[in-house]
């Protein structure tokens, strides 16, 4: 277990605590604690990827767990905010639905043998998402400009989510089309090669048959000359 993977697992283990603190509003300074735990978990998202690349510790387990941990953290926090009446359910549905859609596209892409890179819009959405959730948690208590800014950021997250989803779909269809065309060209090359092999075998059998016929004729001529 390397450090980046440990940070990813730590983020997953923090999620229940984030949800409990957010939904138990009777805890003293619950908004501060909730925002702090959420930010701590979000920071591990940046650290694990950075450390994995810097240390050369990018593993299959990390690639699998990291996106799962991100989606669990964001989805849990947003659903908790819906329960508290802070975030509109329809916005949260769009944001979480986008995450599932992108995960589905990446799964299909991996099965087809290609990958979909994280887009600039996707990175912008993640930053705005963390800021919006943190602001909404604190705005539940403090209100004012904090809550107003957080709500504007949530709108920005929805816009980023829809635009980045369209970008992912465009990249997916482009690469899928290339993958299908490549497989079709490869299939045609294989079929052409098979036809060539069959034709070569037929020609070889024909030449062998002619050779045997020529040998029989020579044998007949030799026997006729001997008589």
Secondary structure, 3 states (H helix, E strand, C coil): CCHHHHHHHHHHHHHHHHHHHHHCCCCCCHHHHHHHHHHHHHHHHHHHHHHHHHHCCCCHHHHHHHHHHHHHHHHHHHHHHHHCCCCCHHHHHHHHHHHHHHHHHHHHHHHHCCCCCCCHHHHHHHHHHHHHHHHHHHHHHHCHHHHHHHHHHHHHHHHHHHHHHHHHHHHHHHHHHHHHHHHHHHHHHHHHHHHHHHHHHHHHHHHHHHHHHHHHHHHHHHHHHHC
